[in-house]
Amino acid sequence: MFVVDVTQIGEDGYWVGLEVEEFNRIPEGMTSLSVPPGKYAVKEYEGSASQIMKVYNELHNEMSSAGVRRDLQAWHLEEYPGWLGYRAGV
């Protein structure tokens, strides 16, 4: 998870997370982060990480062609199911 155009301290950087239903005991050295619900454009990709910018460009072009505005101040999510393949959501 990351925010492209960071406006708040604490959102800078790249976050690795796990979806949970509630925050009741957070392990030491970890923090909680709530990503608000929203609509996400999704593009699935399997392959080398060296090609991911091409995939992002394709996704952004498809969004633009569909008249969907990209919110650079919202959380952007990437999913790695089983650490295999690549799924990017913006």
HTML snippet that shows the backbone in 3Dmol.js (N, CA, C, O; Angstrom):
<script src="https://3Dmol.org/build/3Dmol-min.js"></script>
<div id="view" style="width:600px;height:400px;position:relative"></div>
<script>
const pdb = `
ATOM      1  N   MET A   1       0.850  -1.165   0.000  1.00  0.00           N
ATOM      2  CA  MET A   1       0.000   0.000   0.000  1.00  0.00           C
ATOM      3  C   MET A   1       0.896   1.229   0.000  1.00  0.00           C
ATOM      4  O   MET A   1       1.960   1.236   0.619  1.00  0.00           O
ATOM      5  N   PHE A   2       0.461   2.253  -0.690  1.00  0.00           N
ATOM      6  CA  PHE A   2       1.201   3.505  -0.698  1.00  0.00           C
ATOM      7  C   PHE A   2       0.280   4.614  -1.152  1.00  0.00           C
ATOM      8  O   PHE A   2      -0.732   4.365  -1.807  1.00  0.00           O
ATOM      9  N   VAL A   3       0.630   5.838  -0.804  1.00  0.00           N
ATOM     10  CA  VAL A   3      -0.077   7.026  -1.272  1.00  0.00           C
ATOM     11  C   VAL A   3       0.872   7.741  -2.216  1.00  0.00           C
ATOM     12  O   VAL A   3       2.006   8.040  -1.841  1.00  0.00           O
ATOM     13  N   VAL A   4       0.427   8.022  -3.438  1.00  0.00           N
ATOM     14  CA  VAL A   4       1.292   8.644  -4.438  1.00  0.00           C
ATOM     15  C   VAL A   4       1.676  10.060  -4.023  1.00  0.00           C
ATOM     16  O   VAL A   4       2.854  10.416  -4.032  1.00  0.00           O
ATOM     17  N   ASP A   5       0.690  10.861  -3.662  1.00  0.00           N
ATOM     18  CA  ASP A   5       0.902  12.266  -3.312  1.00  0.00           C
ATOM     19  C   ASP A   5       0.659  12.430  -1.810  1.00  0.00           C
ATOM     20  O   ASP A   5      -0.417  12.858  -1.393  1.00  0.00           O
ATOM     21  N   VAL A   6       1.656  12.092  -1.008  1.00  0.00           N
ATOM     22  CA  VAL A   6       1.530  12.089   0.449  1.00  0.00           C
ATOM     23  C   VAL A   6       1.265  13.496   0.973  1.00  0.00           C
ATOM     24  O   VAL A   6       1.980  14.444   0.648  1.00  0.00           O
ATOM     25  N   THR A   7       0.218  13.608   1.793  1.00  0.00           N
ATOM     26  CA  THR A   7      -0.112  14.901   2.393  1.00  0.00           C
ATOM     27  C   THR A   7      -0.063  14.854   3.918  1.00  0.00           C
ATOM     28  O   THR A   7      -0.112  15.900   4.565  1.00  0.00           O
ATOM     29  N   GLN A   8       0.032  13.666   4.499  1.00  0.00           N
ATOM     30  CA  GLN A   8       0.036  13.538   5.957  1.00  0.00           C
ATOM     31  C   GLN A   8       1.259  12.761   6.416  1.00  0.00           C
ATOM     32  O   GLN A   8       1.649  11.768   5.800  1.00  0.00           O
ATOM     33  N   ILE A   9       1.856  13.225   7.501  1.00  0.00           N
ATOM     34  CA  ILE A   9       2.963  12.485   8.102  1.00  0.00           C
ATOM     35  C   ILE A   9       2.435  11.112   8.508  1.00  0.00           C
ATOM     36  O   ILE A   9       1.311  11.001   8.999  1.00  0.00           O
ATOM     37  N   GLY A  10       3.207  10.103   8.315  1.00  0.00           N
ATOM     38  CA  GLY A  10       2.797   8.752   8.654  1.00  0.00           C
ATOM     39  C   GLY A  10       2.265   7.973   7.463  1.00  0.00           C
ATOM     40  O   GLY A  10       2.071   6.761   7.557  1.00  0.00           O
ATOM     41  N   GLU A  11       2.026   8.640   6.355  1.00  0.00           N
ATOM     42  CA  GLU A  11       1.573   7.946   5.148  1.00  0.00           C
ATOM     43  C   GLU A  11       2.708   7.754   4.159  1.00  0.00           C
ATOM     44  O   GLU A  11       2.540   7.071   3.149  1.00  0.00           O
ATOM     45  N   ASP A  12       3.864   8.349   4.435  1.00  0.00           N
ATOM     46  CA  ASP A  12       4.973   8.254   3.499  1.00  0.00           C
ATOM     47  C   ASP A  12       5.577   6.863   3.556  1.00  0.00           C
ATOM     48  O   ASP A  12       5.711   6.283   4.634  1.00  0.00           O
ATOM     49  N   GLY A  13       5.933   6.338   2.427  1.00  0.00           N
ATOM     50  CA  GLY A  13       6.584   5.041   2.362  1.00  0.00           C
ATOM     51  C   GLY A  13       5.694   3.989   1.756  1.00  0.00           C
ATOM     52  O   GLY A  13       4.636   4.289   1.202  1.00  0.00           O
ATOM     53  N   TYR A  14       6.120   2.790   1.862  1.00  0.00           N
ATOM     54  CA  TYR A  14       5.451   1.638   1.284  1.00  0.00           C
ATOM     55  C   TYR A  14       5.091   0.717   2.431  1.00  0.00           C
ATOM     56  O   TYR A  14       5.976   0.280   3.166  1.00  0.00           O
ATOM     57  N   TRP A  15       3.819   0.413   2.605  1.00  0.00           N
ATOM     58  CA  TRP A  15       3.329  -0.390   3.725  1.00  0.00           C
ATOM     59  C   TRP A  15       3.025  -1.806   3.266  1.00  0.00           C
ATOM     60  O   TRP A  15       2.477  -2.002   2.182  1.00  0.00           O
ATOM     61  N   VAL A  16       3.371  -2.778   4.069  1.00  0.00           N
ATOM     62  CA  VAL A  16       2.984  -4.158   3.851  1.00  0.00           C
ATOM     63  C   VAL A  16       1.940  -4.474   4.906  1.00  0.00           C
ATOM     64  O   VAL A  16       2.153  -4.198   6.087  1.00  0.00           O
ATOM     65  N   GLY A  17       0.821  -5.045   4.500  1.00  0.00           N
ATOM     66  CA  GLY A  17      -0.246  -5.238   5.461  1.00  0.00           C
ATOM     67  C   GLY A  17      -0.984  -6.543   5.309  1.00  0.00           C
ATOM     68  O   GLY A  17      -0.749  -7.326   4.389  1.00  0.00           O
ATOM     69  N   LEU A  18      -1.877  -6.745   6.239  1.00  0.00           N
ATOM     70  CA  LEU A  18      -2.734  -7.910   6.273  1.00  0.00           C
ATOM     71  C   LEU A  18      -4.120  -7.437   6.669  1.00  0.00           C
ATOM     72  O   LEU A  18      -4.264  -6.691   7.638  1.00  0.00           O
ATOM     73  N   GLU A  19      -5.133  -7.854   5.941  1.00  0.00           N
ATOM     74  CA  GLU A  19      -6.490  -7.454   6.256  1.00  0.00           C
ATOM     75  C   GLU A  19      -6.966  -8.173   7.511  1.00  0.00           C
ATOM     76  O   GLU A  19      -6.843  -9.393   7.626  1.00  0.00           O
ATOM     77  N   VAL A  20      -7.508  -7.408   8.446  1.00  0.00           N
ATOM     78  CA  VAL A  20      -8.072  -7.955   9.680  1.00  0.00           C
ATOM     79  C   VAL A  20      -9.430  -7.308   9.924  1.00  0.00           C
ATOM     80  O   VAL A  20      -9.733  -6.258   9.358  1.00  0.00           O
ATOM     81  N   GLU A  21     -10.241  -7.932  10.762  1.00  0.00           N
ATOM     82  CA  GLU A  21     -11.555  -7.368  11.075  1.00  0.00           C
ATOM     83  C   GLU A  21     -11.483  -6.334  12.183  1.00  0.00           C
ATOM     84  O   GLU A  21     -12.297  -5.411  12.218  1.00  0.00           O
ATOM     85  N   GLU A  22     -10.522  -6.470  13.090  1.00  0.00           N
ATOM     86  CA  GLU A  22     -10.395  -5.506  14.187  1.00  0.00           C
ATOM     87  C   GLU A  22      -8.949  -5.449  14.657  1.00  0.00           C
ATOM     88  O   GLU A  22      -8.162  -6.372  14.446  1.00  0.00           O
ATOM     89  N   PHE A  23      -8.626  -4.332  15.301  1.00  0.00           N
ATOM     90  CA  PHE A  23      -7.294  -4.153  15.875  1.00  0.00           C
ATOM     91  C   PHE A  23      -7.428  -4.355  17.383  1.00  0.00           C
ATOM     92  O   PHE A  23      -7.809  -3.423  18.091  1.00  0.00           O
ATOM     93  N   ASN A  24      -7.130  -5.530  17.881  1.00  0.00           N
ATOM     94  CA  ASN A  24      -7.227  -5.693  19.325  1.00  0.00           C
ATOM     95  C   ASN A  24      -5.867  -5.886  19.992  1.00  0.00           C
ATOM     96  O   ASN A  24      -5.660  -5.402  21.104  1.00  0.00           O
ATOM     97  N   ARG A  25      -4.956  -6.567  19.349  1.00  0.00           N
ATOM     98  CA  ARG A  25      -3.597  -6.695  19.873  1.00  0.00           C
ATOM     99  C   ARG A  25      -2.625  -6.536  18.714  1.00  0.00           C
ATOM    100  O   ARG A  25      -2.525  -7.399  17.842  1.00  0.00           O
ATOM    101  N   ILE A  26      -1.924  -5.436  18.723  1.00  0.00           N
ATOM    102  CA  ILE A  26      -0.968  -5.156  17.653  1.00  0.00           C
ATOM    103  C   ILE A  26       0.417  -5.547  18.150  1.00  0.00           C
ATOM    104  O   ILE A  26       0.862  -5.037  19.178  1.00  0.00           O
ATOM    105  N   PRO A  27       1.105  -6.433  17.452  1.00  0.00           N
ATOM    106  CA  PRO A  27       2.440  -6.861  17.891  1.00  0.00           C
ATOM    107  C   PRO A  27       3.404  -5.682  17.998  1.00  0.00           C
ATOM    108  O   PRO A  27       3.301  -4.711  17.248  1.00  0.00           O
ATOM    109  N   GLU A  28       4.338  -5.779  18.937  1.00  0.00           N
ATOM    110  CA  GLU A  28       5.344  -4.734  19.119  1.00  0.00           C
ATOM    111  C   GLU A  28       6.118  -4.539  17.822  1.00  0.00           C
ATOM    112  O   GLU A  28       6.482  -5.505  17.152  1.00  0.00           O
ATOM    113  N   GLY A  29       6.364  -3.281  17.476  1.00  0.00           N
ATOM    114  CA  GLY A  29       7.093  -2.953  16.258  1.00  0.00           C
ATOM    115  C   GLY A  29       6.185  -2.805  15.044  1.00  0.00           C
ATOM    116  O   GLY A  29       6.642  -2.455  13.956  1.00  0.00           O
ATOM    117  N   MET A  30       4.892  -3.074  15.237  1.00  0.00           N
ATOM    118  CA  MET A  30       3.933  -2.929  14.136  1.00  0.00           C
ATOM    119  C   MET A  30       2.953  -1.818  14.497  1.00  0.00           C
ATOM    120  O   MET A  30       2.898  -1.375  15.644  1.00  0.00           O
ATOM    121  N   THR A  31       2.195  -1.378  13.526  1.00  0.00           N
ATOM    122  CA  THR A  31       1.198  -0.335  13.741  1.00  0.00           C
ATOM    123  C   THR A  31      -0.071  -0.710  13.000  1.00  0.00           C
ATOM    124  O   THR A  31      -0.074  -1.618  12.169  1.00  0.00           O
ATOM    125  N   SER A  32      -1.139  -0.009  13.305  1.00  0.00           N
ATOM    126  CA  SER A  32      -2.389  -0.257  12.587  1.00  0.00           C
ATOM    127  C   SER A  32      -2.592   0.833  11.542  1.00  0.00           C
ATOM    128  O   SER A  32      -2.115   1.958  11.693  1.00  0.00           O
ATOM    129  N   LEU A  33      -3.293   0.485  10.507  1.00  0.00           N
ATOM    130  CA  LEU A  33      -3.574   1.410   9.417  1.00  0.00           C
ATOM    131  C   LEU A  33      -4.935   1.058   8.853  1.00  0.00           C
ATOM    132  O   LEU A  33      -5.182  -0.098   8.507  1.00  0.00           O
ATOM    133  N   SER A  34      -5.815   2.029   8.758  1.00  0.00           N
ATOM    134  CA  SER A  34      -7.134   1.797   8.171  1.00  0.00           C
ATOM    135  C   SER A  34      -7.170   2.396   6.776  1.00  0.00           C
ATOM    136  O   SER A  34      -6.929   3.589   6.594  1.00  0.00           O
ATOM    137  N   VAL A  35      -7.469   1.568   5.804  1.00  0.00           N
ATOM    138  CA  VAL A  35      -7.641   2.026   4.430  1.00  0.00           C
ATOM    139  C   VAL A  35      -9.142   2.152   4.204  1.00  0.00           C
ATOM    140  O   VAL A  35      -9.857   1.150   4.254  1.00  0.00           O
ATOM    141  N   PRO A  36      -9.634   3.368   3.956  1.00  0.00           N
ATOM    142  CA  PRO A  36     -11.078   3.542   3.805  1.00  0.00           C
ATOM    143  C   PRO A  36     -11.615   2.816   2.573  1.00  0.00           C
ATOM    144  O   PRO A  36     -10.902   2.628   1.587  1.00  0.00           O
ATOM    145  N   PRO A  37     -12.878   2.414   2.646  1.00  0.00           N
ATOM    146  CA  PRO A  37     -13.481   1.774   1.474  1.00  0.00           C
ATOM    147  C   PRO A  37     -13.470   2.720   0.280  1.00  0.00           C
ATOM    148  O   PRO A  37     -13.498   3.940   0.443  1.00  0.00           O
ATOM    149  N   GLY A  38     -13.430   2.159  -0.894  1.00  0.00           N
ATOM    150  CA  GLY A  38     -13.443   2.976  -2.101  1.00  0.00           C
ATOM    151  C   GLY A  38     -13.607   2.095  -3.315  1.00  0.00           C
ATOM    152  O   GLY A  38     -13.751   0.877  -3.209  1.00  0.00           O
ATOM    153  N   LYS A  39     -13.583   2.724  -4.456  1.00  0.00           N
ATOM    154  CA  LYS A  39     -13.623   1.989  -5.720  1.00  0.00           C
ATOM    155  C   LYS A  39     -12.199   1.889  -6.232  1.00  0.00           C
ATOM    156  O   LYS A  39     -11.441   2.858  -6.187  1.00  0.00           O
ATOM    157  N   TYR A  40     -11.848   0.727  -6.712  1.00  0.00           N
ATOM    158  CA  TYR A  40     -10.487   0.497  -7.172  1.00  0.00           C
ATOM    159  C   TYR A  40     -10.504  -0.074  -8.583  1.00  0.00           C
ATOM    160  O   TYR A  40     -11.312  -0.947  -8.899  1.00  0.00           O
ATOM    161  N   ALA A  41      -9.615   0.420  -9.421  1.00  0.00           N
ATOM    162  CA  ALA A  41      -9.395  -0.183 -10.730  1.00  0.00           C
ATOM    163  C   ALA A  41      -8.371  -1.297 -10.525  1.00  0.00           C
ATOM    164  O   ALA A  41      -7.413  -1.132  -9.769  1.00  0.00           O
ATOM    165  N   VAL A  42      -8.569  -2.410 -11.186  1.00  0.00           N
ATOM    166  CA  VAL A  42      -7.707  -3.567 -10.958  1.00  0.00           C
ATOM    167  C   VAL A  42      -7.141  -4.063 -12.277  1.00  0.00           C
ATOM    168  O   VAL A  42      -7.837  -4.121 -13.290  1.00  0.00           O
ATOM    169  N   LYS A  43      -5.878  -4.414 -12.245  1.00  0.00           N
ATOM    170  CA  LYS A  43      -5.226  -5.021 -13.407  1.00  0.00           C
ATOM    171  C   LYS A  43      -4.380  -6.170 -12.867  1.00  0.00           C
ATOM    172  O   LYS A  43      -3.529  -5.970 -12.001  1.00  0.00           O
ATOM    173  N   GLU A  44      -4.618  -7.359 -13.378  1.00  0.00           N
ATOM    174  CA  GLU A  44      -3.843  -8.510 -12.937  1.00  0.00           C
ATOM    175  C   GLU A  44      -2.611  -8.666 -13.828  1.00  0.00           C
ATOM    176  O   GLU A  44      -2.652  -8.430 -15.036  1.00  0.00           O
ATOM    177  N   TYR A  45      -1.523  -9.069 -13.190  1.00  0.00           N
ATOM    178  CA  TYR A  45      -0.264  -9.210 -13.914  1.00  0.00           C
ATOM    179  C   TYR A  45       0.545 -10.334 -13.301  1.00  0.00           C
ATOM    180  O   TYR A  45       0.666 -10.421 -12.079  1.00  0.00           O
ATOM    181  N   GLU A  46       1.095 -11.186 -14.132  1.00  0.00           N
ATOM    182  CA  GLU A  46       2.058 -12.191 -13.707  1.00  0.00           C
ATOM    183  C   GLU A  46       3.311 -11.986 -14.527  1.00  0.00           C
ATOM    184  O   GLU A  46       3.265 -11.931 -15.755  1.00  0.00           O
ATOM    185  N   GLY A  47       4.424 -11.875 -13.840  1.00  0.00           N
ATOM    186  CA  GLY A  47       5.672 -11.689 -14.560  1.00  0.00           C
ATOM    187  C   GLY A  47       6.688 -10.965 -13.720  1.00  0.00           C
ATOM    188  O   GLY A  47       6.531 -10.833 -12.506  1.00  0.00           O
ATOM    189  N   SER A  48       7.715 -10.502 -14.359  1.00  0.00           N
ATOM    190  CA  SER A  48       8.828  -9.839 -13.701  1.00  0.00           C
ATOM    191  C   SER A  48       8.415  -8.474 -13.162  1.00  0.00           C
ATOM    192  O   SER A  48       7.684  -7.730 -13.816  1.00  0.00           O
ATOM    193  N   ALA A  49       8.889  -8.157 -11.970  1.00  0.00           N
ATOM    194  CA  ALA A  49       8.617  -6.842 -11.373  1.00  0.00           C
ATOM    195  C   ALA A  49       9.221  -5.720 -12.213  1.00  0.00           C
ATOM    196  O   ALA A  49       8.807  -4.567 -12.093  1.00  0.00           O
ATOM    197  N   SER A  50      10.189  -6.045 -13.054  1.00  0.00           N
ATOM    198  CA  SER A  50      10.819  -5.014 -13.887  1.00  0.00           C
ATOM    199  C   SER A  50       9.842  -4.433 -14.912  1.00  0.00           C
ATOM    200  O   SER A  50      10.102  -3.373 -15.482  1.00  0.00           O
ATOM    201  N   GLN A  51       8.729  -5.115 -15.148  1.00  0.00           N
ATOM    202  CA  GLN A  51       7.746  -4.656 -16.129  1.00  0.00           C
ATOM    203  C   GLN A  51       6.542  -3.963 -15.489  1.00  0.00           C
ATOM    204  O   GLN A  51       5.604  -3.588 -16.192  1.00  0.00           O
ATOM    205  N   ILE A  52       6.556  -3.787 -14.170  1.00  0.00           N
ATOM    206  CA  ILE A  52       5.362  -3.306 -13.489  1.00  0.00           C
ATOM    207  C   ILE A  52       4.978  -1.884 -13.889  1.00  0.00           C
ATOM    208  O   ILE A  52       3.790  -1.561 -13.906  1.00  0.00           O
ATOM    209  N   MET A  53       5.934  -1.036 -14.206  1.00  0.00           N
ATOM    210  CA  MET A  53       5.581   0.329 -14.611  1.00  0.00           C
ATOM    211  C   MET A  53       4.788   0.314 -15.920  1.00  0.00           C
ATOM    212  O   MET A  53       3.902   1.146 -16.115  1.00  0.00           O
ATOM    213  N   LYS A  54       5.095  -0.608 -16.798  1.00  0.00           N
ATOM    214  CA  LYS A  54       4.323  -0.755 -18.040  1.00  0.00           C
ATOM    215  C   LYS A  54       2.879  -1.114 -17.703  1.00  0.00           C
ATOM    216  O   LYS A  54       1.948  -0.581 -18.307  1.00  0.00           O
ATOM    217  N   VAL A  55       2.691  -2.012 -16.744  1.00  0.00           N
ATOM    218  CA  VAL A  55       1.351  -2.430 -16.333  1.00  0.00           C
ATOM    219  C   VAL A  55       0.602  -1.262 -15.701  1.00  0.00           C
ATOM    220  O   VAL A  55      -0.576  -1.048 -15.990  1.00  0.00           O
ATOM    221  N   TYR A  56       1.284  -0.502 -14.835  1.00  0.00           N
ATOM    222  CA  TYR A  56       0.651   0.679 -14.238  1.00  0.00           C
ATOM    223  C   TYR A  56       0.243   1.678 -15.327  1.00  0.00           C
ATOM    224  O   TYR A  56      -0.855   2.231 -15.272  1.00  0.00           O
ATOM    225  N   ASN A  57       1.103   1.910 -16.299  1.00  0.00           N
ATOM    226  CA  ASN A  57       0.762   2.832 -17.389  1.00  0.00           C
ATOM    227  C   ASN A  57      -0.465   2.350 -18.155  1.00  0.00           C
ATOM    228  O   ASN A  57      -1.332   3.153 -18.501  1.00  0.00           O
ATOM    229  N   GLU A  58      -0.547   1.048 -18.425  1.00  0.00           N
ATOM    230  CA  GLU A  58      -1.721   0.491 -19.100  1.00  0.00           C
ATOM    231  C   GLU A  58      -2.984   0.729 -18.269  1.00  0.00           C
ATOM    232  O   GLU A  58      -4.014   1.144 -18.800  1.00  0.00           O
ATOM    233  N   LEU A  59      -2.897   0.464 -16.970  1.00  0.00           N
ATOM    234  CA  LEU A  59      -4.040   0.655 -16.075  1.00  0.00           C
ATOM    235  C   LEU A  59      -4.473   2.121 -16.057  1.00  0.00           C
ATOM    236  O   LEU A  59      -5.661   2.423 -16.166  1.00  0.00           O
ATOM    237  N   HIS A  60      -3.516   3.021 -15.920  1.00  0.00           N
ATOM    238  CA  HIS A  60      -3.835   4.448 -15.878  1.00  0.00           C
ATOM    239  C   HIS A  60      -4.454   4.917 -17.191  1.00  0.00           C
ATOM    240  O   HIS A  60      -5.381   5.727 -17.183  1.00  0.00           O
ATOM    241  N   ASN A  61      -3.952   4.418 -18.313  1.00  0.00           N
ATOM    242  CA  ASN A  61      -4.532   4.771 -19.625  1.00  0.00           C
ATOM    243  C   ASN A  61      -5.955   4.246 -19.759  1.00  0.00           C
ATOM    244  O   ASN A  61      -6.824   4.945 -20.280  1.00  0.00           O
ATOM    245  N   GLU A  62      -6.203   3.021 -19.296  1.00  0.00           N
ATOM    246  CA  GLU A  62      -7.548   2.458 -19.345  1.00  0.00           C
ATOM    247  C   GLU A  62      -8.500   3.273 -18.474  1.00  0.00           C
ATOM    248  O   GLU A  62      -9.640   3.522 -18.864  1.00  0.00           O
ATOM    249  N   MET A  63      -8.037   3.687 -17.304  1.00  0.00           N
ATOM    250  CA  MET A  63      -8.869   4.510 -16.416  1.00  0.00           C
ATOM    251  C   MET A  63      -9.202   5.833 -17.099  1.00  0.00           C
ATOM    252  O   MET A  63     -10.355   6.264 -17.102  1.00  0.00           O
ATOM    253  N   SER A  64      -8.204   6.464 -17.667  1.00  0.00           N
ATOM    254  CA  SER A  64      -8.391   7.745 -18.335  1.00  0.00           C
ATOM    255  C   SER A  64      -9.380   7.625 -19.494  1.00  0.00           C
ATOM    256  O   SER A  64     -10.262   8.468 -19.659  1.00  0.00           O
ATOM    257  N   SER A  65      -9.223   6.569 -20.293  1.00  0.00           N
ATOM    258  CA  SER A  65     -10.129   6.349 -21.427  1.00  0.00           C
ATOM    259  C   SER A  65     -11.567   6.134 -20.969  1.00  0.00           C
ATOM    260  O   SER A  65     -12.510   6.470 -21.685  1.00  0.00           O
ATOM    261  N   ALA A  66     -11.732   5.570 -19.768  1.00  0.00           N
ATOM    262  CA  ALA A  66     -13.072   5.317 -19.227  1.00  0.00           C
ATOM    263  C   ALA A  66     -13.611   6.525 -18.459  1.00  0.00           C
ATOM    264  O   ALA A  66     -14.725   6.487 -17.936  1.00  0.00           O
ATOM    265  N   GLY A  67     -12.815   7.598 -18.394  1.00  0.00           N
ATOM    266  CA  GLY A  67     -13.251   8.793 -17.684  1.00  0.00           C
ATOM    267  C   GLY A  67     -13.131   8.691 -16.182  1.00  0.00           C
ATOM    268  O   GLY A  67     -13.785   9.438 -15.454  1.00  0.00           O
ATOM    269  N   VAL A  68     -12.302   7.774 -15.707  1.00  0.00           N
ATOM    270  CA  VAL A  68     -12.105   7.588 -14.268  1.00  0.00           C
ATOM    271  C   VAL A  68     -10.899   8.398 -13.834  1.00  0.00           C
ATOM    272  O   VAL A  68      -9.809   8.258 -14.388  1.00  0.00           O
ATOM    273  N   ARG A  69     -11.105   9.252 -12.832  1.00  0.00           N
ATOM    274  CA  ARG A  69     -10.023  10.092 -12.320  1.00  0.00           C
ATOM    275  C   ARG A  69      -9.259   9.344 -11.231  1.00  0.00           C
ATOM    276  O   ARG A  69      -9.861   8.744 -10.340  1.00  0.00           O
ATOM    277  N   ARG A  70      -7.971   9.382 -11.306  1.00  0.00           N
ATOM    278  CA  ARG A  70      -7.106   8.741 -10.321  1.00  0.00           C
ATOM    279  C   ARG A  70      -6.909   9.668  -9.138  1.00  0.00           C
ATOM    280  O   ARG A  70      -6.547  10.830  -9.324  1.00  0.00           O
ATOM    281  N   ASP A  71      -7.140   9.181  -7.914  1.00  0.00           N
ATOM    282  CA  ASP A  71      -6.971   9.970  -6.699  1.00  0.00           C
ATOM    283  C   ASP A  71      -5.570   9.707  -6.140  1.00  0.00           C
ATOM    284  O   ASP A  71      -5.326   8.669  -5.525  1.00  0.00           O
ATOM    285  N   LEU A  72      -4.670  10.638  -6.354  1.00  0.00           N
ATOM    286  CA  LEU A  72      -3.271  10.464  -5.941  1.00  0.00           C
ATOM    287  C   LEU A  72      -3.085  10.599  -4.436  1.00  0.00           C
ATOM    288  O   LEU A  72      -2.005  10.311  -3.920  1.00  0.00           O
ATOM    289  N   GLN A  73      -4.124  11.035  -3.722  1.00  0.00           N
ATOM    290  CA  GLN A  73      -4.024  11.167  -2.267  1.00  0.00           C
ATOM    291  C   GLN A  73      -4.739  10.034  -1.542  1.00  0.00           C
ATOM    292  O   GLN A  73      -4.870  10.065  -0.319  1.00  0.00           O
ATOM    293  N   ALA A  74      -5.203   9.029  -2.294  1.00  0.00           N
ATOM    294  CA  ALA A  74      -5.830   7.853  -1.705  1.00  0.00           C
ATOM    295  C   ALA A  74      -4.811   6.711  -1.664  1.00  0.00           C
ATOM    296  O   ALA A  74      -3.799   6.737  -2.365  1.00  0.00           O
ATOM    297  N   TRP A  75      -5.096   5.724  -0.841  1.00  0.00           N
ATOM    298  CA  TRP A  75      -4.219   4.556  -0.772  1.00  0.00           C
ATOM    299  C   TRP A  75      -4.289   3.768  -2.077  1.00  0.00           C
ATOM    300  O   TRP A  75      -5.371   3.553  -2.624  1.00  0.00           O
ATOM    301  N   HIS A  76      -3.151   3.347  -2.561  1.00  0.00           N
ATOM    302  CA  HIS A  76      -3.030   2.481  -3.736  1.00  0.00           C
ATOM    303  C   HIS A  76      -2.584   1.117  -3.206  1.00  0.00           C
ATOM    304  O   HIS A  76      -1.680   1.032  -2.373  1.00  0.00           O
ATOM    305  N   LEU A  77      -3.210   0.074  -3.683  1.00  0.00           N
ATOM    306  CA  LEU A  77      -2.961  -1.262  -3.142  1.00  0.00           C
ATOM    307  C   LEU A  77      -2.365  -2.174  -4.194  1.00  0.00           C
ATOM    308  O   LEU A  77      -2.734  -2.116  -5.367  1.00  0.00           O
ATOM    309  N   GLU A  78      -1.449  -3.009  -3.766  1.00  0.00           N
ATOM    310  CA  GLU A  78      -0.895  -4.068  -4.607  1.00  0.00           C
ATOM    311  C   GLU A  78      -1.081  -5.356  -3.827  1.00  0.00           C
ATOM    312  O   GLU A  78      -0.784  -5.413  -2.634  1.00  0.00           O
ATOM    313  N   GLU A  79      -1.564  -6.376  -4.489  1.00  0.00           N
ATOM    314  CA  GLU A  79      -1.805  -7.651  -3.827  1.00  0.00           C
ATOM    315  C   GLU A  79      -0.879  -8.704  -4.415  1.00  0.00           C
ATOM    316  O   GLU A  79      -0.750  -8.826  -5.633  1.00  0.00           O
ATOM    317  N   TYR A  80      -0.246  -9.451  -3.547  1.00  0.00           N
ATOM    318  CA  TYR A  80       0.647 -10.523  -3.956  1.00  0.00           C
ATOM    319  C   TYR A  80       0.084 -11.837  -3.400  1.00  0.00           C
ATOM    320  O   TYR A  80       0.509 -12.274  -2.331  1.00  0.00           O
ATOM    321  N   PRO A  81      -0.849 -12.468  -4.092  1.00  0.00           N
ATOM    322  CA  PRO A  81      -1.429 -13.708  -3.570  1.00  0.00           C
ATOM    323  C   PRO A  81      -0.374 -14.802  -3.471  1.00  0.00           C
ATOM    324  O   PRO A  81       0.180 -15.239  -4.480  1.00  0.00           O
ATOM    325  N   GLY A  82      -0.109 -15.229  -2.277  1.00  0.00           N
ATOM    326  CA  GLY A  82       0.871 -16.286  -2.078  1.00  0.00           C
ATOM    327  C   GLY A  82       2.264 -15.898  -2.549  1.00  0.00           C
ATOM    328  O   GLY A  82       3.106 -16.768  -2.773  1.00  0.00           O
ATOM    329  N   TRP A  83       2.516 -14.601  -2.702  1.00  0.00           N
ATOM    330  CA  TRP A  83       3.781 -14.065  -3.223  1.00  0.00           C
ATOM    331  C   TRP A  83       4.054 -14.524  -4.635  1.00  0.00           C
ATOM    332  O   TRP A  83       5.189 -14.424  -5.102  1.00  0.00           O
ATOM    333  N   LEU A  84       3.036 -15.030  -5.340  1.00  0.00           N
ATOM    334  CA  LEU A  84       3.185 -15.434  -6.735  1.00  0.00           C
ATOM    335  C   LEU A  84       2.348 -14.491  -7.587  1.00  0.00           C
ATOM    336  O   LEU A  84       1.260 -14.091  -7.173  1.00  0.00           O
ATOM    337  N   GLY A  85       2.829 -14.137  -8.753  1.00  0.00           N
ATOM    338  CA  GLY A  85       2.077 -13.261  -9.633  1.00  0.00           C
ATOM    339  C   GLY A  85       2.080 -11.838  -9.108  1.00  0.00           C
ATOM    340  O   GLY A  85       2.860 -11.483  -8.224  1.00  0.00           O
ATOM    341  N   TYR A  86       1.200 -11.039  -9.665  1.00  0.00           N
ATOM    342  CA  TYR A  86       1.161  -9.623  -9.294  1.00  0.00           C
ATOM    343  C   TYR A  86      -0.220  -9.081  -9.595  1.00  0.00           C
ATOM    344  O   TYR A  86      -0.746  -9.290 -10.688  1.00  0.00           O
ATOM    345  N   ARG A  87      -0.799  -8.400  -8.654  1.00  0.00           N
ATOM    346  CA  ARG A  87      -2.099  -7.761  -8.884  1.00  0.00           C
ATOM    347  C   ARG A  87      -1.998  -6.352  -8.329  1.00  0.00           C
ATOM    348  O   ARG A  87      -1.707  -6.162  -7.148  1.00  0.00           O
ATOM    349  N   ALA A  88      -2.235  -5.386  -9.165  1.00  0.00           N
ATOM    350  CA  ALA A  88      -2.117  -3.991  -8.745  1.00  0.00           C
ATOM    351  C   ALA A  88      -3.481  -3.341  -8.791  1.00  0.00           C
ATOM    352  O   ALA A  88      -4.215  -3.493  -9.768  1.00  0.00           O
ATOM    353  N   GLY A  89      -3.828  -2.614  -7.734  1.00  0.00           N
ATOM    354  CA  GLY A  89      -5.095  -1.885  -7.704  1.00  0.00           C
ATOM    355  C   GLY A  89      -4.833  -0.427  -7.443  1.00  0.00           C
ATOM    356  O   GLY A  89      -4.067  -0.090  -6.540  1.00  0.00           O
ATOM    357  N   VAL A  90      -5.436   0.431  -8.195  1.00  0.00           N
ATOM    358  CA  VAL A  90      -5.234   1.867  -8.032  1.00  0.00           C
ATOM    359  C   VAL A  90      -6.580   2.520  -7.877  1.00  0.00           C
ATOM    360  O   VAL A  90      -6.661   3.739  -7.724  1.00  0.00           O
TER     361      VAL A  90
END
`;
const viewer = $3Dmol.createViewer("view");
viewer.addModel(pdb, "pdb");
viewer.setStyle({}, {cartoon: {color: "spectrum"}});
viewer.zoomTo();
viewer.render();
</script>
